Amino acid sequence: MDPISFQETFASMKSQIARVMVGQEPLVEGVVVALLAKGHVLIEGAPGLGKTLVARSLGVVSGAAFKRIQFTPDLMPSDITGSSVYSRDAGTFTFVPGPIFAHLILADEINRAPAKTQSALLEAMQDHQVTVDGTSRPLPAPFAVIATQNPIESQGTYPLPEAQLDRFLFKLIVGDPSPDVERTIVRHHADGFDPTDLGRLEAVVSPDAIVAMQRHAQGVGVDDAVIGYIVELVRRTREDRAIELGASPRASIALLKAAQVIAASEGRAFVTPDDVKPMVAPVLRHRVMLHADAQLQGVTADERIEDILRAVPVPRLAA
């Protein structure tokens, strides 16, 4: 994978998904960047804003095996990982893989599943494997989870534990569209667009090509000054008075990987501070916990992250 091919393929993936995801450029770019950075995505937004559609579209465009898991309070770990089934003819147990054995997983309404089921998903997200009946089975490459949750409903939901939130590379927030964008969406449906039929989209890449793009992004050079900038941004979350729990070094690594993909998407072989800046909020917003008094004052995680971003000096790279 050469820099030009990476840049062109990245742009093609975004443009294909944008054919059905109107006015959601940050969301579209976020899911593509996460996939190429070997990360998982948590998408939060009210119903009807395209959270499921963007995941399904990415599955088509990437040419990958895509599975959707609808999370419910009675969902069991075996419903995700699979289970061993006894064969009377053979007289032995045979493992039947669950839906987790795919390249791209849509975990729809992830916060509706109980802790036991969440723990099964956690192993898959962290180690890219599942353990059933004492046997660990690797998941295919590439592997990514796109999870959705509704920020409004609380009945019948289980808040995701901090350990699992930390496994998501990004948390993306989907807001309401502008009037012009909403009119365009309605016009598309009036012209016959069916969100259940994504036949208009083309697979512009393959799973093997995605793995090659992931390797290429990992090879993008990073100056020590940029690494220092990343570390300082994350470290400030642990020192901020309004933040009770700051981000861990895993956040620094996530910010590095995301910035490498952004640099590669622009055809460069090195990371600049400008590649880091747009990734800071998606990487950090779900990894910080505000003090109760800050929450009572209406302070948000994004506001504190923006303040930190403004306060940390931007390094100058040698020409």
RAPE-V822473 format. One record per pair of residues at least 6 apart in sequence whose ideal C-beta (glycine too) atoms are under 7 Angstrom apart, sorted by the first residue. I is the first residue (numbers start at 0). GAP is how many residues later the second one is. Records with the same first field share a line. If there is no record, write none. Layout:
BEGIN
I: GAP, GAP
END
This chain:
BEGIN
0: 211, 212, 215
2: 261, 264, 266
3: 263
5: 207, 210, 258
6: 258, 259, 260
8: 195, 196, 204
9: 22, 255
11: 192
12: 19, 48, 191, 192
13: 14, 15, 18
15: 45, 185, 186, 188
16: 11, 37, 40, 41, 44
17: 10
18: 181, 182
19: 33, 37, 178, 181
20: 6, 7, 29, 32, 33, 36
21: 159, 162, 163
22: 154, 155, 158
23: 26, 30, 150
26: 27, 145, 147
27: 26
29: 11, 140, 142, 252
30: 10, 23, 27, 115
32: 225, 228, 229
33: 6, 7, 110, 135, 136
34: 23, 27, 107, 109, 175
35: 177, 178, 181, 225
36: 132, 180, 220, 221, 224
37: 176, 219
38: 130, 131, 215, 218
39: 85, 104, 105, 127, 128, 129
40: 105, 127, 128, 129, 131
41: 105, 107, 126, 129, 244
42: 8, 103, 104, 105, 129, 131
43: 105, 107, 127, 129, 130
44: 6, 128, 129
45: 104, 106
46: 103
48: 125
49: 124
50: 97, 123
51: 54, 56, 96
52: 142
54: 51, 91
55: 10, 142
56: 141, 144
57: 46
58: 7, 45
59: 138, 141, 143
60: 140, 142, 143
61: 42, 143, 148
62: 140, 142, 143, 144
63: 39, 40, 78, 143
64: 37, 38
65: 36, 38
66: 32, 35, 38
67: 38, 40
68: 11, 30, 36, 37, 38, 39
69: 38, 39
70: 36, 37, 38, 39, 41, 42
71: 40, 41
72: 39, 41, 83
74: 38, 42
75: 41
76: 39, 40, 43
77: 20
78: 19
79: 18, 19, 20, 37, 40, 41
80: 17, 19, 39, 49, 51
81: 13, 14, 15, 16, 50
82: 13, 49
83: 9, 10, 11, 48, 49
84: 8, 9, 11
85: 7
86: 7
94: 37
99: 24, 30, 39
100: 38, 39
101: 38
102: 37, 39, 40, 104
103: 40, 42
104: 40
105: 40
106: 14, 38, 40
107: 40
108: 39, 40, 41
109: 37, 38, 39, 50
110: 38, 46, 47, 48, 49
111: 44, 45
112: 45
113: 44
114: 43
117: 42, 46
119: 10
121: 42, 45
122: 6, 7, 8
123: 6, 15
124: 20, 42
125: 41
127: 10, 11, 15
128: 7, 8, 9, 10
129: 7, 9
140: 70
141: 65, 68, 69, 72
164: 121, 122
165: 82, 84, 121
167: 118
168: 85, 89, 114
169: 112, 113
170: 111, 114, 115
171: 110
176: 8
215: 48
216: 43, 44, 47
217: 42
219: 40, 43, 44, 49, 50, 51
220: 48, 49
221: 34, 49
222: 47, 94
224: 90, 92
225: 45, 47, 50, 89
227: 87
228: 44, 47, 83, 85, 86
229: 22, 25, 26, 46
230: 21
231: 80
232: 47, 75, 76, 79
233: 13, 17, 18, 21
235: 72, 76
236: 6, 9, 10, 47, 51, 71
237: 8
239: 6, 64, 68
241: 48, 49, 52, 57, 62
242: 45, 46, 47, 61
243: 45, 46, 47
244: 43, 44
245: 42
246: 37, 40, 41
250: 32, 33, 36
253: 29
254: 21, 24, 25, 28
257: 21, 25
258: 12, 16, 17, 20
259: 11
261: 13, 17
262: 7, 8, 9, 12
271: 45
272: 41, 42
276: 32
279: 25, 29
280: 21, 24
283: 21
284: 16, 17, 20
287: 13
289: 9, 11
END
